[in-house]
């Protein structure tokens, strides 16, 4: 990105403020735990408070995403269900948080996901080596929600077996637990490239 995307100005507020506001608007969470660099803690705590969170816990993150989640889990207390969300997905509708947590409470694990609409192929050495049937393929989004004990065990298992994964659902799948799908939204995209910021600003200006 060439900048700290989570604090890029979006409609007069840092991008992360929009993410926090969406999560708080769901009225689903008793506590928010945020893994972030120490020098950002004061600002993030203020943003979370402004969003409406009464209980805010800041902790430092790890080298990898899964390390940051594992460290954050140490501060969730005795919550029955925890949700993990990418701060770089600021347009997640509050209802998605509600639905994901509800499904996790019933079934143990849930992830927001979108059916793949593009043709998907596997490549190697600069050439296509396999064409995949996209019928049963999904692009995974967040939030992902889990019964707390299940996610904690997933991280323990990963540490013991040196598993490196892209998302927390994989850790739970490795335990043999089914992760249920909650239909996602195209608006719930992850801001990754500079053009994503342009799209985000345009959507918010249009009332998204």
C-alpha positions as CSV (number, residue, x, y, z in Angstrom):
1,X,0.0,0.0,0.0
2,X,2.9,2.4,0.6
3,X,1.1,3.6,3.8
4,X,-0.6,2.3,6.9
5,X,-3.9,1.4,5.3
6,X,-5.8,1.0,8.6
7,X,-5.2,4.7,9.3
8,X,-5.7,6.0,5.8
9,X,-8.2,8.9,5.7
10,X,-11.6,7.6,4.6
11,X,-14.4,10.2,4.7
12,X,-12.6,12.2,7.4
13,X,-11.9,9.2,9.7
14,X,-9.2,6.5,9.8
15,X,-10.2,3.4,7.9
16,X,-10.1,1.3,11.1
17,X,-12.8,3.6,12.7
18,X,-15.3,2.4,10.1
19,X,-14.5,-1.2,10.9
20,X,-14.9,-0.7,14.6
21,X,-18.2,1.2,14.1
22,X,-19.6,-1.7,12.1
23,X,-18.7,-4.2,14.7
24,X,-20.1,-2.1,17.5
25,X,-23.3,-1.4,15.6
26,X,-24.0,-5.2,15.7
27,X,-24.4,-4.9,19.5
28,X,-23.1,-8.5,19.6
29,X,-19.8,-8.1,21.5
30,X,-19.1,-7.5,25.2
31,X,-15.4,-6.9,24.7
32,X,-13.2,-6.0,21.8
33,X,-9.6,-7.2,21.8
34,X,-7.2,-5.6,19.3
35,X,-3.7,-6.8,18.4
36,X,-1.7,-3.9,17.2
37,X,1.7,-2.2,17.5
38,X,2.3,-0.6,20.9
39,X,2.6,2.9,19.5
40,X,-0.9,2.7,18.1
41,X,-2.6,1.5,21.3
42,X,-3.7,4.9,22.5
43,X,-5.2,6.0,19.2
44,X,-7.0,2.7,18.7
45,X,-8.4,2.7,22.2
46,X,-9.9,6.1,21.5
47,X,-11.3,4.9,18.2
48,X,-12.9,1.9,19.8
49,X,-14.4,3.9,22.5
50,X,-15.8,6.4,20.0
51,X,-17.3,3.5,18.1
52,X,-19.3,2.5,21.2
53,X,-17.3,-0.3,22.8
54,X,-17.4,-0.2,26.5
55,X,-14.6,-2.7,27.1
56,X,-11.5,-2.4,25.0
57,X,-8.3,-4.5,25.4
58,X,-5.1,-3.8,23.4
59,X,-2.3,-6.2,23.0
60,X,0.7,-6.5,20.7
61,X,0.5,-8.7,17.7
62,X,2.8,-11.4,16.5
63,X,4.9,-12.0,13.4
64,X,2.0,-13.7,11.5
65,X,-1.7,-13.2,11.5
66,X,-2.3,-16.5,13.4
67,X,0.2,-15.4,16.1
68,X,-1.7,-12.1,16.6
69,X,-5.0,-14.0,17.0
70,X,-3.4,-16.5,19.4
71,X,-2.1,-13.6,21.5
72,X,-5.5,-11.8,21.4
73,X,-7.2,-15.0,22.6
74,X,-5.4,-14.7,25.9
75,X,-7.5,-11.6,26.7
76,X,-11.0,-12.7,25.8
77,X,-11.8,-14.0,29.3
78,X,-14.6,-16.5,29.6
79,X,-16.5,-15.5,26.5
80,X,-18.6,-18.4,25.1
81,X,-18.1,-17.3,21.4
82,X,-15.3,-15.2,19.9
83,X,-15.2,-13.6,16.5
84,X,-12.1,-12.8,14.5
85,X,-12.3,-9.9,11.9
86,X,-9.9,-8.2,9.6
87,X,-9.6,-4.5,10.5
88,X,-9.1,-3.9,6.7
89,X,-12.7,-5.0,6.0
90,X,-14.5,-1.7,7.0
91,X,-17.8,-2.3,5.1
92,X,-18.8,-5.5,6.9
93,X,-22.5,-5.1,7.6
94,X,-23.4,-5.3,11.3
95,X,-25.8,-8.1,10.4
96,X,-22.9,-10.3,9.2
97,X,-21.4,-10.2,12.7
98,X,-24.8,-11.1,14.2
99,X,-25.3,-14.0,11.8
100,X,-21.8,-15.4,12.1
101,X,-21.8,-15.4,15.9
102,X,-25.3,-16.9,15.9
103,X,-24.2,-19.8,13.6
104,X,-21.1,-20.4,15.7
105,X,-23.1,-20.5,18.9
106,X,-25.3,-23.2,17.3
107,X,-22.7,-25.2,15.5
108,X,-19.3,-24.4,16.9
109,X,-17.7,-22.6,14.0
110,X,-18.7,-20.3,11.2
111,X,-17.1,-18.1,8.5
112,X,-18.5,-15.5,6.2
113,X,-17.8,-16.5,2.5
114,X,-18.8,-15.7,-1.0
115,X,-19.2,-18.2,-3.9
116,X,-16.4,-17.9,-6.4
117,X,-17.6,-16.3,-9.7
118,X,-14.4,-16.3,-11.7
119,X,-12.9,-19.3,-13.4
120,X,-10.2,-20.8,-11.1
121,X,-7.1,-22.5,-12.3
122,X,-4.0,-23.8,-10.7
123,X,-0.7,-22.8,-12.3
124,X,2.9,-23.9,-12.0
125,X,6.0,-22.6,-13.9
126,X,3.9,-20.0,-15.7
127,X,1.4,-22.3,-17.2
128,X,-2.0,-23.7,-16.3
129,X,-1.8,-27.2,-14.9
130,X,-5.3,-27.7,-13.6
131,X,-8.8,-26.2,-14.1
132,X,-10.9,-26.3,-11.0
133,X,-14.7,-26.7,-10.8
134,X,-15.8,-23.4,-9.1
135,X,-19.2,-24.8,-8.3
136,X,-18.3,-25.7,-4.7
137,X,-15.5,-23.0,-4.2
138,X,-15.8,-20.0,-1.9
139,X,-13.8,-16.9,-1.3
140,X,-13.4,-16.6,2.4
141,X,-14.1,-13.3,4.2
142,X,-14.3,-12.4,7.9
143,X,-15.7,-12.3,10.5
144,X,-15.2,-15.9,11.5
145,X,-16.7,-17.0,14.8
146,X,-16.0,-19.9,17.0
147,X,-16.8,-21.3,20.4
148,X,-13.9,-20.0,22.4
149,X,-12.6,-23.4,23.6
150,X,-12.7,-24.7,20.1
151,X,-10.6,-21.9,18.7
152,X,-8.1,-22.1,21.6
153,X,-7.7,-25.8,20.9
154,X,-7.2,-25.1,17.2
155,X,-4.3,-22.7,18.0
156,X,-2.8,-25.2,20.5
157,X,-2.9,-27.9,17.8
158,X,-1.3,-25.6,15.3
159,X,1.5,-24.7,17.6
160,X,2.2,-28.3,18.5
161,X,2.2,-29.4,14.9
162,X,3.9,-26.4,13.3
163,X,0.8,-25.6,11.2
164,X,0.9,-22.2,9.4
165,X,-2.4,-21.2,8.0
166,X,-4.2,-18.2,6.3
167,X,-7.2,-18.1,8.6
168,X,-8.6,-19.5,11.8
169,X,-11.2,-21.7,10.1
170,X,-8.3,-23.9,8.9
171,X,-7.2,-24.4,12.4
172,X,-10.6,-25.6,13.4
173,X,-11.0,-27.8,10.3
174,X,-7.7,-29.5,11.3
175,X,-9.5,-30.6,14.5
176,X,-12.1,-32.3,12.4
177,X,-14.8,-29.7,13.1
178,X,-17.1,-28.5,10.4
179,X,-17.1,-24.8,9.7
180,X,-20.5,-23.5,8.6
181,X,-20.8,-20.9,5.8
182,X,-22.6,-17.6,6.4
183,X,-23.3,-15.8,3.0
184,X,-21.0,-12.8,2.6
185,X,-21.2,-9.6,0.6
186,X,-19.2,-8.1,-2.2
187,X,-19.0,-4.9,-0.2
188,X,-17.1,-6.8,2.6
189,X,-13.9,-6.7,0.6
190,X,-10.4,-6.4,2.2
191,X,-8.5,-3.2,1.5
192,X,-5.3,-4.5,0.1
193,X,-4.2,-2.3,-2.8
194,X,-4.3,1.5,-3.4
195,X,-7.3,1.1,-5.8
196,X,-9.3,-0.5,-2.9
197,X,-9.1,2.7,-1.0
198,X,-10.5,4.6,-4.0
199,X,-13.4,2.0,-4.2
200,X,-14.0,2.3,-0.5
201,X,-14.2,6.1,-0.6
202,X,-16.5,6.0,-3.6
203,X,-18.9,3.5,-1.9
204,X,-19.0,5.5,1.3
205,X,-19.6,8.7,-0.6
206,X,-22.5,6.9,-2.3
207,X,-24.0,5.9,1.0
208,X,-22.7,2.3,1.3
